[in-house]
């Protein structure tokens, strides 16, 4: 499960990876970076790893499956919104919006869990 690192270090690694990807994207955008990909798209996977490490080390249970289930429910809500309210459902737009919502939600959950874990372990 890759929880050999302390949870404070994994939070720092997750944010350093995000910042590193943003800097790499800004400096070397012209090389081989796809136009549709944002740095947070890749950093989301590292955020999931950090969420898993925090929840397992502090509470000895995994909070990642309920968070992923919440993202699935958000995807259903987004599909219903695009289909019935906007009436312009396209698969590419749905996946792009959903993945960006997942990335933002992952980092918000990571920050919240890190603050809560810091308060508990203080």
Secondary structure by P-SEA (a helix, b strand, c coil): ccccccaaaaaaaaaaaaaaaaaaaaccccccccccccccccaaaaaaaaaaaaaaaaccccaaaaaaaaaaaaaaaaaaaaccccccccaaaaaaaaaaaaaaaaaaaaaaaaaaaaaaac
